[in-house]
């Protein structure tokens, strides 16, 4: 049955024309080739691309985390830039910084110690810029947005050094950047704190221009695998769990070790859309499938055409053989007028199919070879993409170059391709060295170390010189060997090495003493400027400090805080700051020679005392009329009582009791005149500064009595409101009276410009807090403009005709010497109020209280 069936098909094939059979055979062969090659090659290519995409995902994860950490480093640099800015250093030497120690000051607009528009990194600005002291207290806060919690929770994290950390507060990540102020003179140490929200914009800006939209990044809480924030909140919402996205994204998570808070365990996750990956694979597979289909169609056409030609030629030959046999030999030969002779050429067909299979295998090998060569070349070019890479052939000609090299040297690809590298990018003095190095590496006549990190000088397109390290690495392909030349720019590293070497000499070149003491009290290091201190301690380098100083060093190291001590040598005064380095168990001692400063301070105090004395004399001269009036009253009373006594004695009309009463009045008025003269002498007398305990209420009453006559003359209503409690202060009585007298007389002069009915002067004492008391001097004058207030305490600035402009300047200096403040609040047409604030101590005892 099977034999008959085969014979039936054979008869059908024989009846087909050879061209038709050749076309059918070509189509059949193409389909067979398609069905055999397509699944095998498709799966192979898909696996290759899957492996490549996984490798690309790993590389992308490393790159995204590196860019994220670089972004954090940029914020650290911003913090250092602010802490070293001259505006901030100038502000720390101002009185306003001292004042901010009383209470935290908030800004909604950029403060004067911060440059407008800073700090910013890309499109990100910190939510808060905090200026805090070394005790962790926030002194001044510039807030662009309000925090949803108390800022003390952040201040508690201060690590006592420059640092940057990402931490979670109430489930929200924040970047905290601390930077200690680099230079502080005669001020409390301070620290700049930047608080930046790690939100969607932060993550997106950290990866700007780094990859396409198919890649997202996120921060994950490793404890519950919950997403804290992502670079696209619309696609990956906050609060979702990572398990919900594994089906939609390829995920790679890495720990953030350098910038992570110890209290939290965060993971940096890179997410690539599976749909995009699968679509890429599908697109690439379709292209490969189309290539194979086109190849199959070409095979069909070529095969059919060849078979057609061969069959036509065979038909002609057979016909000629048949005719020749019939004519020449007389032998009847079968002549095939139609059908095909394919069955007669079965052996040839079998051979053809063997060749077809061989061609298929050859094509497959060529495709795999092409893919391997492409992957090797791509890997060599882009694995170290941060370094300039140029690929050369065995003749030293440029055949490929990466983008970093183009950007570094400023040449276009067209100018580099096909030329020798040393003729374009290497300085003339090093070209022979480069050619020698390249030639030896190509011939492999030297060891691998000779082909690595050779220092040379490169030259960019615009003539800029760069220090580089050159390395040559061979790439072995099937038919040739290429060489990758790595040109690493080390200009920045060389500069950093020079700076490190310079910094290493900083201590020895310092004109001030610098010493290092270990935890045993041994002098590990002392520069040349420390010789006076070593002589004072009677010890040398490598020896142990005296017992008292060893105890100080141990105390500083144990407490972990810096302390300042002052010592007097024979001719020098030194201020020594002991700085604790607890992690290394030693203490640094930084000395400063304060001799000239102390002498200058003594001279300054003497000049100030003389200037205050001159100011008091000037004030007394201006108040001479009032003083004469005060003296005239008791003297007139003495004269009247004395004249009455004389008349009564002459007439004999007065009794003994009346005469004694009159004599008593004379005594009282004489003592009153003497007291006025005594007060005047104490006020104008030149004497050294003396601090004594006094009641601030009594000082205000004394000043009020001085200006009583002048206030009556100018029709000024003086109102004195004294605190019900005793306000003890330790002050120089004459100097504080001088400050209050200046302010009161200025207020009386200012109120000359307003109507008599509106002239009112208020003197009020009150307690500010447990450490401060104040006197308010408030007038109802015309007030002052902001321009006047800006220069009010400048030397030689005065709004009065003929005024010296030194009264308020001297008053401010007196208050600074007393560790107090003098502040002013004024509005035009509303009057002026001066606040004289002095330190107080509840334990201070006053005579008579």
Secondary structure as the mmCIF struct_conf table of DSSP 4:
data_model
#
loop_
_struct_conf.conf_type_id
_struct_conf.id
_struct_conf.beg_label_comp_id
_struct_conf.beg_label_asym_id
_struct_conf.beg_label_seq_id
_struct_conf.end_label_comp_id
_struct_conf.end_label_asym_id
_struct_conf.end_label_seq_id
HELX_RH_AL_P HELX_RH_AL_P1 UNK A 2 UNK A 15
BEND BEND1 UNK A 16 UNK A 16
HELX_RH_AL_P HELX_RH_AL_P2 UNK A 18 UNK A 83
TURN_TY1_P TURN_TY1_P1 UNK A 84 UNK A 84
HELX_RH_AL_P HELX_RH_AL_P3 UNK A 86 UNK A 92
TURN_TY1_P TURN_TY1_P2 UNK A 93 UNK A 93
BEND BEND2 UNK A 94 UNK A 94
HELX_RH_AL_P HELX_RH_AL_P4 UNK A 95 UNK A 99
TURN_TY1_P TURN_TY1_P3 UNK A 100 UNK A 101
BEND BEND3 UNK A 102 UNK A 103
STRN STRN1 UNK A 105 UNK A 107
BEND BEND4 UNK A 108 UNK A 109
TURN_TY1_P TURN_TY1_P4 UNK A 112 UNK A 113
BEND BEND5 UNK A 114 UNK A 114
TURN_TY1_P TURN_TY1_P5 UNK A 116 UNK A 117
BEND BEND6 UNK A 119 UNK A 119
STRN STRN2 UNK A 120 UNK A 121
TURN_TY1_P TURN_TY1_P6 UNK A 122 UNK A 123
STRN STRN3 UNK A 124 UNK A 125
BEND BEND7 UNK A 127 UNK A 127
STRN STRN4 UNK A 128 UNK A 133
TURN_TY1_P TURN_TY1_P7 UNK A 134 UNK A 135
BEND BEND8 UNK A 136 UNK A 136
STRN STRN5 UNK A 138 UNK A 143
BEND BEND9 UNK A 144 UNK A 145
BEND BEND10 UNK A 148 UNK A 149
TURN_TY1_P TURN_TY1_P8 UNK A 151 UNK A 151
HELX_RH_AL_P HELX_RH_AL_P5 UNK A 152 UNK A 155
TURN_TY1_P TURN_TY1_P9 UNK A 156 UNK A 157
BEND BEND11 UNK A 160 UNK A 162
STRN STRN6 UNK A 163 UNK A 169
TURN_TY1_P TURN_TY1_P10 UNK A 170 UNK A 171
STRN STRN7 UNK A 172 UNK A 180
BEND BEND12 UNK A 182 UNK A 182
BEND BEND13 UNK A 185 UNK A 187
STRN STRN8 UNK A 190 UNK A 197
BEND BEND14 UNK A 199 UNK A 199
HELX_RH_AL_P HELX_RH_AL_P6 UNK A 200 UNK A 206
TURN_TY1_P TURN_TY1_P11 UNK A 207 UNK A 210
BEND BEND15 UNK A 211 UNK A 211
TURN_TY1_P TURN_TY1_P12 UNK A 213 UNK A 214
STRN STRN9 UNK A 215 UNK A 221
TURN_TY1_P TURN_TY1_P13 UNK A 222 UNK A 225
STRN STRN10 UNK A 226 UNK A 230
BEND BEND16 UNK A 231 UNK A 231
TURN_TY1_P TURN_TY1_P14 UNK A 233 UNK A 235
BEND BEND17 UNK A 236 UNK A 236
TURN_TY1_P TURN_TY1_P15 UNK A 238 UNK A 239
STRN STRN11 UNK A 241 UNK A 241
HELX_RH_3T_P HELX_RH_3T_P1 UNK A 242 UNK A 245
TURN_TY1_P TURN_TY1_P16 UNK A 246 UNK A 248
STRN STRN12 UNK A 249 UNK A 255
TURN_TY1_P TURN_TY1_P17 UNK A 258 UNK A 259
STRN STRN13 UNK A 260 UNK A 260
TURN_TY1_P TURN_TY1_P18 UNK A 262 UNK A 263
STRN STRN14 UNK A 266 UNK A 273
HELX_RH_AL_P HELX_RH_AL_P7 UNK A 274 UNK A 324
HELX_RH_PI_P HELX_RH_PI_P1 UNK A 325 UNK A 329
BEND BEND18 UNK A 337 UNK A 339
HELX_RH_3T_P HELX_RH_3T_P2 UNK A 342 UNK A 345
HELX_RH_AL_P HELX_RH_AL_P8 UNK A 346 UNK A 382
TURN_TY1_P TURN_TY1_P19 UNK A 383 UNK A 386
BEND BEND19 UNK A 387 UNK A 387
STRN STRN15 UNK A 388 UNK A 392
TURN_TY1_P TURN_TY1_P20 UNK A 394 UNK A 395
BEND BEND20 UNK A 396 UNK A 396
STRN STRN16 UNK A 397 UNK A 397
STRN STRN17 UNK A 398 UNK A 401
HELX_RH_AL_P HELX_RH_AL_P9 UNK A 403 UNK A 409
HELX_RH_AL_P HELX_RH_AL_P10 UNK A 413 UNK A 416
TURN_TY1_P TURN_TY1_P21 UNK A 417 UNK A 418
BEND BEND21 UNK A 419 UNK A 419
STRN STRN18 UNK A 420 UNK A 420
HELX_RH_AL_P HELX_RH_AL_P11 UNK A 421 UNK A 425
STRN STRN19 UNK A 426 UNK A 426
HELX_RH_AL_P HELX_RH_AL_P12 UNK A 428 UNK A 443
TURN_TY1_P TURN_TY1_P22 UNK A 444 UNK A 444
BEND BEND22 UNK A 446 UNK A 446
HELX_RH_3T_P HELX_RH_3T_P3 UNK A 448 UNK A 451
BEND BEND23 UNK A 452 UNK A 452
STRN STRN20 UNK A 454 UNK A 459
TURN_TY1_P TURN_TY1_P23 UNK A 461 UNK A 462
STRN STRN21 UNK A 465 UNK A 476
BEND BEND24 UNK A 478 UNK A 479
STRN STRN22 UNK A 481 UNK A 489
HELX_RH_AL_P HELX_RH_AL_P13 UNK A 491 UNK A 504
TURN_TY1_P TURN_TY1_P24 UNK A 505 UNK A 505
HELX_RH_AL_P HELX_RH_AL_P14 UNK A 506 UNK A 509
BEND BEND25 UNK A 511 UNK A 512
STRN STRN23 UNK A 514 UNK A 518
TURN_TY1_P TURN_TY1_P25 UNK A 519 UNK A 520
BEND BEND26 UNK A 521 UNK A 521
STRN STRN24 UNK A 522 UNK A 522
STRN STRN25 UNK A 523 UNK A 526
HELX_RH_3T_P HELX_RH_3T_P4 UNK A 528 UNK A 530
HELX_RH_AL_P HELX_RH_AL_P15 UNK A 531 UNK A 537
TURN_TY1_P TURN_TY1_P26 UNK A 538 UNK A 538
TURN_TY1_P TURN_TY1_P27 UNK A 541 UNK A 542
BEND BEND27 UNK A 543 UNK A 543
STRN STRN26 UNK A 544 UNK A 544
HELX_LH_PP_P HELX_LH_PP_P1 UNK A 545 UNK A 546
HELX_RH_AL_P HELX_RH_AL_P16 UNK A 547 UNK A 559
TURN_TY1_P TURN_TY1_P28 UNK A 560 UNK A 560
STRN STRN27 UNK A 563 UNK A 568
BEND BEND28 UNK A 570 UNK A 571
STRN STRN28 UNK A 573 UNK A 581
HELX_RH_3T_P HELX_RH_3T_P5 UNK A 582 UNK A 584
TURN_TY1_P TURN_TY1_P29 UNK A 585 UNK A 585
STRN STRN29 UNK A 586 UNK A 593
HELX_RH_AL_P HELX_RH_AL_P17 UNK A 595 UNK A 622
TURN_TY1_P TURN_TY1_P30 UNK A 623 UNK A 623
HELX_RH_AL_P HELX_RH_AL_P18 UNK A 624 UNK A 651
TURN_TY1_P TURN_TY1_P31 UNK A 652 UNK A 652
BEND BEND29 UNK A 654 UNK A 654
HELX_RH_AL_P HELX_RH_AL_P19 UNK A 656 UNK A 684
STRN STRN30 UNK A 692 UNK A 695
HELX_RH_AL_P HELX_RH_AL_P20 UNK A 696 UNK A 706
TURN_TY1_P TURN_TY1_P32 UNK A 707 UNK A 707
HELX_RH_AL_P HELX_RH_AL_P21 UNK A 708 UNK A 713
TURN_TY1_P TURN_TY1_P33 UNK A 714 UNK A 715
HELX_LH_PP_P HELX_LH_PP_P2 UNK A 716 UNK A 716
STRN STRN31 UNK A 717 UNK A 721
BEND BEND30 UNK A 724 UNK A 725
STRN STRN32 UNK A 728 UNK A 731
HELX_RH_AL_P HELX_RH_AL_P22 UNK A 733 UNK A 750
HELX_RH_3T_P HELX_RH_3T_P6 UNK A 751 UNK A 753
BEND BEND31 UNK A 754 UNK A 754
HELX_RH_3T_P HELX_RH_3T_P7 UNK A 756 UNK A 758
STRN STRN33 UNK A 760 UNK A 767
BEND BEND32 UNK A 769 UNK A 771
STRN STRN34 UNK A 772 UNK A 779
BEND BEND33 UNK A 781 UNK A 781
HELX_RH_AL_P HELX_RH_AL_P23 UNK A 786 UNK A 790
TURN_TY1_P TURN_TY1_P34 UNK A 791 UNK A 793
BEND BEND34 UNK A 794 UNK A 794
TURN_TY1_P TURN_TY1_P35 UNK A 795 UNK A 796
BEND BEND35 UNK A 799 UNK A 800
TURN_TY1_P TURN_TY1_P36 UNK A 801 UNK A 802
BEND BEND36 UNK A 805 UNK A 805
HELX_RH_AL_P HELX_RH_AL_P24 UNK A 807 UNK A 817
TURN_TY1_P TURN_TY1_P37 UNK A 818 UNK A 819
STRN STRN35 UNK A 821 UNK A 827
TURN_TY1_P TURN_TY1_P38 UNK A 828 UNK A 830
STRN STRN36 UNK A 831 UNK A 839
TURN_TY1_P TURN_TY1_P39 UNK A 842 UNK A 843
TURN_TY1_P TURN_TY1_P40 UNK A 847 UNK A 848
#
